[in-house]
Amino acid sequence: MAQLLNLASALEMLGGEKNLLKELLTDFACGKQFKKEELVRLEQMEDKTEAAKYVHYFKGAARQIGAEQFAATAQKLEDTLRGRENGNLEALNEAFEQDLKAANAAINLALKAM
């Protein structure tokens, strides 16, 4: 089962570089911010490619820092936007937003502990 924040896995992917992990966690929490209205706007376009790219950005960043649960949710949303899976966009958007909030809360706790 996917973890909310798997720092051990993230650290392993980064070759044990704790300072880099801290930098990436900070960037995830404080860098490019998700805007639900932007995602919905992109999803309303006939071609969902830009919406998929928007989700892909956050999914990739989540995988890099070990935010496994959010990355899995983002993957489902991206797959639906790319037509690989059928899914309810409204429900997937809600799950995406909730899992992102949970990941950010876990990241903020981890950063305080570092």
Secondary structure, DSSP 8 states (H G I E B T S, - for coil): ---S--HHHHHHHTTT-HHHHHHHHHHHHHSS---HHHHHHHHTSSS-HHHHHHHHHHHHHHHHHT-HHHHHHHHHHHHHHTTSS---HHHHHHHHHHHHHHHHHHHHHHHHH-
